[in-house]
């Protein structure tokens, strides 16, 4: 098998292993937002805890996954595997002991029930223990097993959620004296979500147990120091990403936004999933391509053309989400109590679009070996997130967070573009890159925010069809070449 073909196949498999779990979260949202399953305040509590999980996942990994790949091919492989594993095992165990001892203090400080804190601690530790085993599968070129475990554990998590939230209450009601009825606790819906996460994370660790059994368990202090110097800046960038992506939920709670409103915001935020899936799948396929073209004399022109493809497709998705938002809300947000937060959808979807454009723009610092610039740009985005949230939440409640999302990712996009133009010039067609998104934003917001236009769907459908026709008319030659390739 040729190297390029093998790269394509592995990229496709890793893409499936990344995108399919996100698709399962698509199915979890209508489950959580169905009438009678969770109230809006319960979903808000789940969203707050998941935000903390995203943050602490970054802290407990402290960049070791990236460091593993950086040193795996340059140092002794066995030493890299054992050193990173031992480091994460000890840090996870120390966190486990300290967190369990201090869980009541954390529960009081965060305003979260102690039992939920306990479950969250176990999720974090089990996820940390699976980091290097998963990395080893990728390093050893075992993408199929990697995908099976990733997709399998998320599918198991989905089934557990269905069992605990849908089937178990019905079983307990129909057979109150049965064994399964003893597992049911009324009002524990939030807890069942995290019980499902603990069990699915535990299954992943058990399946990956051979990694630990085959390990030499040799710790190299000098190697560890070098890896830590490399990994800590990665952790900083990860923390900045976590702040941009999820920290608005606990911040809203701290600023006295009700858990019910946080639940509404988090549920409506899910409608940006379509854009997120597109940008994730695109990134997984395009990053290897970026590096494969780096030595080509016309690489900058190629990168510019790739950006055009992305922006055009992303603009179509953005307009489609806004035009058909009321259809998507019937599918995703089953309880009408969540619909009052739909006004955030244009903002959070646009934020996800800007993040995708930033990912494409980031090629300049990756190819010029200035990856620290990515951390600086992410920190700038995190600062904008905090400033906008702190300033706007007291005035606009969760709408302030939605605006902050656009501001943060928009700032990262613009800063990356300006720095890239200086350090690694790429001849982007700025007129196209501005025209297509701007037209999509105008048409989409008219269809979404002007009530008579939104209620009839005539304008939205005509706008969407006309937009597609315009793209085909203006980009016919480019699109045909792209399809042919």
SULURLIN-V275959 format. One line per field, one symbol per residue. ss: DSSP state (~ for helix, > for strand, _ for the rest). phi: phi as a letter, one per 30 degrees, with the letter a starting at -180 (. if undefined). A space follows every 50 residues. Layout:
BEGIN
ss=???
phi=???
END
This chain:
BEGIN
ss=__~~~~~~~~~~~~~~~~~~~~~~~~~~~~~~_______~~~~~~~~~~~ ~~~~~~~~~~~__~~~~~~~~~____~~~~~~~~~~~~~~~~~~~~~~~~ ~_~~~~~~~~___~~~~~~~~~~~~~~~~_~~~~~~~~~___~~~~~~~~ ~~~~~~~~~~~~~~~~~~~~~~~~_____~~~~_____~~~~~~~~~~~~ ~~~~~~~_~~~~~_______~~~~~~~~~~~~~~~~~~~~~~~~~~~~~~ ~~~~____~~~~~~~~~~~~~~~~~~~~~~~~~~~~~~~~~~______~~ ~~~~~~~~~~~~~~~~~~~~~~~_~~~~~~~~___~~~~~~~~~~~~~~~ ~~~~~~~~~~~_~~~~~____~~~~~~~~~~~~~~~~~~~~~~~~~_~~~ ~~~~~~~~~~~~~~~~~~~~~~~______~~~~~~~~~~~~~~~~~~~~_ ~~~~~~_~~~~~~~~~~~~~~~~~~~~~~~~~~~_
phi=.ddddddddddddddddcdeeddddeddddddcddjcbdddddddedddd dddeddeddddhiddddeddcdcccdddddddddddeddddddddedddd dcdddddddciceeddddddeddddddddcddedddedddicdddedddd ddddddddddddddccdeddddddbdcddddddcbeicedddeddddddd ddddddddeeeddcddhcccdddddddddddddddedddddddddbdddd ddddciddddddddddddedddeddddddddddddcdddeddcedddcee ddddddddeddddddddedddddcedddddddcdcdddddcdddeedddd dddddddeedddeddddchbddddddddddddddeddddddcedcchddd dddddddddddeddddddddddcbdbddddeddcddddddddddddddcd eeddddidddddddddddddddddceddddddddd
END
